[in-house]
Each structure stands twice: as C-alpha cells, then as structure tokens.
Amino acid sequence: MKTLVFIFLALTASPLMARSLAADVCVETAKSPLQEQSETILKAVNTEGDKLYEEIKTQFLKSPNCFPENVMNNPQDKMSPILFSNVYEEMRFIIKDDPYMTRAIKIEQFKQLVKDYQLSGDTLNYGLSLLKNYVDTSDGRFDAMARIRGVVLQDMDKVSKKYSGYQREQIAEGLVKRHIFVEDDDGYPLCPFLSQDAFREALAGREQVMKSINKTKISNPDILTIVDFTRPSNERRMFVIDLKSKKVLHNTWSAQGGGVSRREAQGVDQLGSSPTMSNVMGSDLSSEGFYIAKKASSGEKFLNNVILEGIDSNNKNLSARNVVIHGWRTPGHDYTDKTWEIKQGKTSQDYKRVLGKDIYQEFMSIDFKNTKEDLFDISQPLASSVHWPDYMDATDGCLGVSETNMAHVDQKKRNLSQLEMLRQDLPGSLMFNFVGSRKTKSQYLKAE
C-alpha cells in the first residue's frame, strides 16, 4: 500500500515536487562509478576465488597446523605449555589446608590424576609415599607438592612423546582460553582460518598488482601472504599460501606496531585486534595494503629479518620506516624457545642468535626426589613461562613473528625456526595487511 501511495503522490504532485521526489529516489539507489568499479574488481575473482578458498580451508583444517598439540611447539620436543600449565596448577590441591581436603582425599585425587594422564607405577608409588608421610605444615605440604609435581611433569614429558595426540582435547580447550583457537557454533574448539573477506580482497588486489608496473618485482608469484589484523594478536593471523598447490605453507603469529605509546598493542578489544594503521614516519604503527617481501637480511637492530617494500598508496614509506619481518615475543616463547645470545657473524652487518639455555630441559633434568635446592626457585622459571597476556607485545611497526622451531609442521621438514622458514620462502612474494571488509585502504582495491 505504501508503494501505491508513493506513486500516486508522484503523479499528482506538482512538476517541481515530482522532480524532487525522483531525485531523492536516485540518491538512494544510484552507485558512484568508484563503487561500481570496486565491486566489479571484487566480483571478477569471487566466483573462482571462493572455490579456491574452500579448497585451501578444507586442506588447512585437516593439516598438522591445526592439531592442538602442534600449535605451540613440537610435542616430540616438549609437551604443550597449555598442558604443563594445567597440571602445574591442578596439583595445588596438595597444599590446601582445608578440613574437607583430608590426606585420604588428596591420595584418591592423586590416584585419579595418575590414571587420567597415563603415568607410570613408579610415579604413583612415589606420590603415594609422600602423601601418606608428609609433615602436615605449610612447609611440609609445599615440599610434598613441589617434589610430586616435578616427578609427575617429568613423567608426562615422556608419556606425551609416546602417544600421538596426547591430551589433545584438553590442549584445544586451553588454546581457546588463551585466544589462540576459537569456538565453533556448537561451542567446540576450532582452529581459526583466514576470513573469506580477507582472502577475496587479497586475490582481487593481487590481480591488479600483477597488471601493474610492480609485477616485475614479484619473482615468487605463487606465494601470497595475508595478515588478518581484524583477529586477536594471540591468534596465528599470518597465512602464507601457495596458490599453485592450494596449501597453507605457514600459519603463525604476527605482532603489530603499537604506536609511540605502544597502546595499540591492545587493539580495539583488549585482545590486539584492529589496531590503528599509519604510513607516517615515526608513527611506530603498522601499515595496511599490499607490499612485497624483498629479501632476507640481517642487521644489528633486528638481527635476522625480511626486508619489505610498500607498493601501495598507504604503505610506501615502509622501507624508509625500516619496517621488516623479525623474530618476536610470541605466546609462550619463553617456554617453547631456548634463550639466545647475540653473536656477530662473518661481516660487521651479520648478527645471528645462537642457542643458549633451555629452561624446559633444565626443569626436566632436576632430581626432584633428592634435590636439596630451593624447590620454589628451581621450578619458578618454567612455571612463569606458561603465563602470557591476552595480546602480544607491540613492535615499532614491524611484523613480529615466532622464532620457535616448527619443523614438525613444515612440508619440507626443515629443522628451522618459523622466522628462518619465512626468510627462505617469502622473498619475491606479495603480502597483504587486511584491516576489515571494504575497509582496507588500497589503490589496488579501488578505481584510480
């Protein structure tokens, strides 16, 4: 009825009113040439692009990259820090001074823990012996807990290497709590994949880049890297995709520039997502749009890195701002990585990190049954390493990536850190920083 009334008014109104009403309709429905060309660019690749997206996504979700025990580190090297943290805290029941938490109840709870984690008879017997005989004082309970806990975790280290997928569900739930995994519609843990909008815009822009003068700078055209800055920074939001094989080569963390005050580390949600972008010198912020990974490099400030070149209207200062890809403090890095010492290489510009201490292996070598050392002091370094903020530390504008050895998920099985793999695979390829559907400012996603 409203439509009929509107038509009647338009026909019976004065010519001036009719023209005014018609003009209003045009304002509401007409699209600008800029909008039409932008939509044409996107639609041109969406049909095939959506099919490609689904193929890559399906392969990725089935790949070792999405096995919960593989996410943080190689489970054949160390148990997941998620699992370590859970058990470390779970065993605090031993120090409880509670009339309802009797010695007998603690013994039964410990028996169940040994069963749940498939631990050895030796671990069971040792724990039962201490629980039956510890001195029921604050110091006595702590001594018993620290010793039993150390023996339990050392046994779990062995068991986790023996059984594939050990405690997978528990680790997956922990990854959700740490904002590394997400939940699906039914509330189950899900390994997050790149958004379809980010993939669409990356493909659309890539098509335009390959028609531009910058095509000559891309010697590795099958590789496309997309960083989805709409996702929390504790998610692995960098995806390195081989368009030819239709596989994700690398999925890792990427820290963002935090600005001069580093406040942008928190993003818009206190989880590091959707940080402010800038191309301004001295802003210490990340930049959006398309850019090229030029070559692997090494220097005094960033050590081993990948040099980047901005080719978009909103990131052409990347080189002048010294924005690179370098190693960074990714979630759990103190636990998963060895400590490092900086050594100068063969030339004055060649700086490399060499392996130092491994606090995990140090913990696993402690004789908890007999040591006379302070049990708190010898346990604390590793215990502290399994806690990290809800968002990553911010960089000064660079892309900060993991330095953990990821040979266990690498298709080429290279015994290298994530950073070193990127230094091999990215040079000559196109990269894209996505900041939201139809929000990313790029000359390759709009009419000139």
C-alpha positions, 0 to 999 in steps of 0.5 A: 500500500505504501508503494501505491501511495508513493506513486500516486503522490508522484503523479499528482504532485506538482512538476517541481515536487515530482522532480524532487521526489525522483531525485531523492529516489536516485540518491538512494539507489544510484552507485558512484562509478568508484563503487561500481568499479570496486565491486566489479574488481571484487566480483571478477575473482569471487566466483573462482576465488571462493572455490579456491578458498574452500579448497585451501580451508578444507586442506588447512583444517585437516593439516598438522597446523591445526592439531592442538598439540602442534600449535605451540611447539613440537610435542616430540620436543616438549609437551604443550605449555597449555598442558604443563600449565594445567597440571602445574596448577591442578596439583595445588590441591596438595597444599590446601589446608582445608578440613574437607581436603583430608590426606585420604582425599588428596591420595584418591585425587592423586590416584585419579590424576595418575590414571587420567594422564597415563603415568607410570607405577613408579610415579604413583608409588612415589606420590603415594609415599609422600602423601601418606608421610608428609609433615602436615605444615605449610612447609611440609605440604609445599615440599610434598607438592613441589617434589610430586609435581616435578616427578609427575611433569617429568613423567608426562614429558615422556608419556606425551612423546609416546602417544600421538595426540596426547591430551589433545582435547584438553590442549584445544580447550586451553588454546581457546582460553588463551585466544589462540583457537576459537569456538565453533557454533556448537561451542567446540574448539576450532582452529581459526582460518583466514576470513573469506573477506580477507582472502577475496580482497587479497586475490582481487588486489593481487590481480591488479598488482600483477597488471601493474608496473610492480609485477616485475618485482614479484619473482615468487608469484605463487606465494601470497601472504595475508595478515588478518589484523581484524583477529586477536594478536594471540591468534596465528593471523599470518597465512602464507599460501601457495596458490599453485598447490592450494596449501597453507605453507605457514600459519603463525603469529604476527605482532603489530606496531603499537604506536609511540605509546605502544597502546595499540598493542591492545587493539580495539578489544583488549585482545590486539585486534584492529589496531590503528594503521599509519604510513607516517614516519615515526608513527611506530604503527603498522601499515595496511595494503599490499607490499612485497617481501624483498629479501632476507637480511640481517642487521644489528637492530633486528638481527635476522629479518625480511626486508619489505617494500610498500607498493601501495598508496598507504604503505610506501614509506615502509622501507624508509620506516625500516619496517621488516619481518623479525623474530618476536615475543610470541605466546609462550616463547619463553617456554617453547624457545631456548634463550639466545645470545647475540653473536656477530657473524662473518661481516660487521652487518651479520648478527645471528642468535645462537642457542643458549639455555633451555629452561624446559630441559633444565626443569626436566633434568632436576632430581626432584626426589633428592634435590636439596635446592630451593624447590620454589626457585628451581621450578619458578622459571618454567612455571612463569613461562606458561603465563602470557597476556591476552595480546602480544607485545607491540613492535615499532611497526614491524611484523613480529613473528615466532622464532620457535622451531616448527619443523614438525609442521613444515612440508619440507621438514626443515629443522628451522625456526618459523622466522628462518622458514619465512626468510627462505620462502617469502622473498619475491612474494606479495603480502597483504595487511587486511584491516576489515571488509571494504575497509582496507585502504588500497589503490589496488582495491579501488578505481584510480 
